[in-house]
């Protein structure tokens, strides 16, 4: 995944609903400013960070994040001089 593949808009809504600031979440979940900055920028973070957040907010991954629908990732593989585009499935 690349930057922008994940959206944390749901997390920000939960924080607003619970009247929490990012700093409050960082303290309660014991996560670093670096991890929070990555989340703020829509970057990937380790699963353990998301688990800590979910435990504090009493929710699941799908409640705080979603995969952005605007982004399509294409994977290319080369084997025996043939190239395969896994997004379209054509050789």
Backbone as CSV, one residue per row, in Angstrom:
resi,resn,N_x,N_y,N_z,CA_x,CA_y,CA_z,C_x,C_y,C_z
1,UNK,0.833,-1.176,0.000,0.000,0.000,0.000,0.877,1.239,0.000
2,UNK,0.326,2.303,-0.528,1.025,3.562,-0.604,0.279,4.601,0.208
3,UNK,0.912,5.762,0.355,0.275,6.870,1.051,-1.038,7.204,0.353
4,UNK,-2.079,7.394,1.127,-3.371,7.733,0.572,-4.259,6.534,0.289
5,UNK,-3.733,5.320,0.451,-4.546,4.123,0.231,-5.531,3.900,1.369
6,UNK,-5.234,4.474,2.529,-6.054,4.272,3.720,-6.627,5.618,4.163
7,UNK,-7.883,5.600,4.571,-8.521,6.805,5.099,-8.857,6.571,6.570
8,UNK,-8.515,7.547,7.395,-8.818,7.478,8.825,-9.928,8.466,9.197
9,UNK,-10.757,8.863,8.232,-11.836,9.817,8.508,-12.769,9.312,9.604
10,UNK,-12.996,8.016,9.625,-13.866,7.435,10.654,-13.284,7.636,12.051
11,UNK,-11.959,7.554,12.161,-11.295,7.773,13.448,-11.546,9.201,13.927
12,UNK,-11.393,10.165,13.019,-11.576,11.568,13.420,-13.012,11.824,13.867
13,UNK,-13.967,11.172,13.221,-15.374,11.325,13.623,-15.597,10.762,15.030
14,UNK,-15.011,9.602,15.298,-15.144,9.006,16.632,-14.539,9.926,17.687
15,UNK,-13.369,10.486,17.394,-12.733,11.395,18.362,-13.618,12.609,18.629
16,UNK,-14.228,13.154,17.584,-15.137,14.292,17.769,-16.328,13.875,18.623
17,UNK,-16.911,12.722,18.304,-18.073,12.237,19.060,-17.750,12.002,20.526
18,UNK,-16.528,11.578,20.811,-16.115,11.307,22.193,-15.453,12.520,22.850
19,UNK,-15.449,13.641,22.117,-14.837,14.883,22.602,-13.380,14.657,23.025
20,UNK,-12.648,13.923,22.184,-11.235,13.634,22.439,-10.373,14.361,21.414
21,UNK,-9.205,14.755,21.844,-8.218,15.332,20.946,-7.193,14.252,20.592
22,UNK,-6.422,14.495,19.549,-5.379,13.537,19.149,-4.439,13.262,20.317
23,UNK,-4.094,14.299,21.039,-3.175,14.158,22.181,-3.784,13.242,23.248
24,UNK,-5.082,13.362,23.475,-5.761,12.487,24.442,-5.654,11.029,24.018
25,UNK,-5.872,10.787,22.715,-5.779,9.424,22.188,-4.352,8.898,22.288
26,UNK,-3.382,9.746,21.968,-1.973,9.329,22.053,-1.622,8.896,23.476
27,UNK,-2.081,9.661,24.442,-1.794,9.349,25.853,-2.496,8.066,26.283
28,UNK,-3.773,7.955,25.961,-4.555,6.795,26.391,-4.096,5.504,25.721
29,UNK,-3.698,5.590,24.436,-3.305,4.395,23.686,-1.799,4.140,23.732
30,UNK,-1.062,5.047,24.344,0.400,4.921,24.426,1.023,4.793,23.033
31,UNK,0.656,5.734,22.153,1.255,5.749,20.819,2.065,7.027,20.652
32,UNK,3.067,6.962,19.803,3.998,8.073,19.634,3.421,9.172,18.745
33,UNK,4.050,10.336,18.832,3.678,11.458,17.968,3.947,11.109,16.507
34,UNK,4.982,10.312,16.262,5.309,9.890,14.897,4.189,9.039,14.315
35,UNK,3.682,8.100,15.097,2.576,7.257,14.628,1.328,8.089,14.370
36,UNK,1.036,9.025,15.261,-0.140,9.878,15.074,0.022,10.753,13.838
37,UNK,1.228,11.223,13.587,1.481,12.036,12.388,1.237,11.213,11.124
38,UNK,1.665,9.961,11.134,1.425,9.078,9.980,-0.066,8.882,9.753
39,UNK,-0.795,8.664,10.816,-2.245,8.486,10.707,-2.879,9.765,10.164
40,UNK,-2.453,10.901,10.679,-2.982,12.192,10.233,-2.749,12.404,8.740
41,UNK,-1.609,11.935,8.239,-1.280,12.075,6.814,-1.876,10.958,5.956
42,UNK,-2.598,10.025,6.566,-3.199,8.922,5.820,-2.194,7.873,5.398
43,UNK,-1.110,7.760,6.147,-0.077,6.775,5.841,-0.324,5.489,6.615
44,UNK,0.384,4.460,6.231,0.262,3.167,6.893,0.980,3.181,8.235
45,UNK,0.398,2.499,9.201,1.029,2.300,10.501,0.959,0.813,10.836
46,UNK,1.746,0.405,11.791,1.754,-0.996,12.193,0.400,-1.390,12.782
47,UNK,0.043,-2.629,12.572,-1.225,-3.147,13.069,-1.343,-2.979,14.579
48,UNK,-0.243,-3.145,15.284,-0.248,-3.000,16.743,-0.709,-1.620,17.190
49,UNK,-0.383,-0.595,16.429,-0.829,0.770,16.734,-2.347,0.850,16.614
50,UNK,-2.878,0.266,15.539,-4.327,0.278,15.330,-5.049,-0.513,16.417
51,UNK,-4.445,-1.614,16.852,-5.032,-2.419,17.939,-5.125,-1.580,19.208
52,UNK,-4.052,-0.856,19.541,-4.068,0.000,20.735,-5.188,1.035,20.661
53,UNK,-5.342,1.653,19.490,-6.389,2.660,19.304,-7.766,2.028,19.461
54,UNK,-7.957,0.883,18.835,-9.254,0.199,18.923,-9.588,-0.206,20.349
55,UNK,-8.611,-0.638,21.102,-8.871,-1.022,22.502,-9.309,0.177,23.320
56,UNK,-8.648,1.316,23.105,-9.015,2.528,23.852,-10.416,3.003,23.464
57,UNK,-10.734,2.939,22.179,-12.019,3.444,21.693,-13.117,2.379,21.708
58,UNK,-12.763,1.152,22.104,-13.708,0.025,22.159,-14.399,-0.164,20.802
59,UNK,-13.552,-0.363,19.772,-14.084,-0.539,18.418,-13.199,-1.501,17.634
60,UNK,-13.474,-1.667,16.351,-12.722,-2.560,15.477,-12.049,-1.735,14.377
61,UNK,-11.151,-2.375,13.618,-10.430,-1.680,12.546,-11.374,-0.948,11.594
62,UNK,-12.424,-1.615,11.186,-13.361,-1.032,10.231,-14.095,0.187,10.761
63,UNK,-14.080,0.369,12.082,-14.725,1.534,12.685,-13.847,2.776,12.633
64,UNK,-12.537,2.597,12.441,-11.623,3.743,12.458,-10.938,4.012,11.127
65,UNK,-11.013,3.060,10.191,-10.314,3.234,8.929,-11.031,2.513,7.801
66,UNK,-10.680,2.898,6.583,-11.188,2.202,5.408,-10.188,2.381,4.272
67,UNK,-10.246,1.480,3.328,-9.382,1.572,2.155,-9.998,2.584,1.212
68,UNK,-9.197,3.538,0.771,-9.689,4.565,-0.144,-10.122,3.939,-1.454
69,UNK,-11.271,4.338,-1.927,-11.815,3.777,-3.153,-11.221,4.426,-4.400
70,UNK,-10.619,5.607,-4.258,-10.071,6.308,-5.407,-8.772,5.686,-5.906
71,UNK,-8.095,4.940,-5.060,-6.779,4.414,-5.396,-6.875,2.991,-5.919
72,UNK,-6.239,2.731,-7.035,-6.155,1.381,-7.581,-4.675,1.041,-7.699
73,UNK,-4.299,-0.079,-7.144,-2.918,-0.514,-7.203,-2.806,-1.646,-8.206
74,UNK,-1.817,-1.564,-9.057,-1.576,-2.619,-10.030,-0.272,-3.314,-9.682
75,UNK,-0.316,-4.626,-9.713,0.858,-5.437,-9.425,1.315,-6.104,-10.712
76,UNK,2.591,-6.014,-10.992,3.132,-6.666,-12.177,4.162,-7.694,-11.745
77,UNK,4.117,-8.835,-12.397,5.034,-9.919,-12.095,5.611,-10.429,-13.404
78,UNK,6.877,-10.723,-13.377,7.517,-11.259,-14.576,8.008,-12.671,-14.263
79,UNK,7.628,-13.642,-15.101,8.031,-15.027,-14.906,8.188,-15.668,-16.274
80,UNK,9.315,-16.295,-16.492,9.596,-16.933,-17.786,9.349,-15.989,-18.958
81,UNK,9.845,-14.770,-18.835,9.741,-13.750,-19.876,8.299,-13.352,-20.196
82,UNK,7.352,-13.639,-19.317,5.976,-13.198,-19.504,5.627,-12.227,-18.377
83,UNK,4.877,-11.230,-18.717,4.463,-10.240,-17.745,2.973,-10.391,-17.476
84,UNK,2.583,-10.272,-16.228,1.175,-10.438,-15.858,0.742,-9.202,-15.077
85,UNK,-0.334,-8.582,-15.496,-0.931,-7.463,-14.793,-2.070,-8.023,-13.950
86,UNK,-1.886,-8.073,-12.629,-2.853,-8.724,-11.757,-4.112,-7.912,-11.522
87,UNK,-4.097,-6.643,-11.881,-5.304,-5.849,-11.757,-6.305,-6.202,-12.852
88,UNK,-5.810,-6.468,-14.053,-6.687,-6.793,-15.159,-6.673,-8.275,-15.495
89,UNK,-5.656,-9.009,-15.039,-5.567,-10.441,-15.279,-5.167,-10.827,-16.680
90,UNK,-4.510,-9.911,-17.392,-4.083,-10.218,-18.766,-2.587,-10.439,-18.808
91,UNK,-2.153,-11.363,-19.643,-0.720,-11.625,-19.801,-0.174,-10.749,-20.896
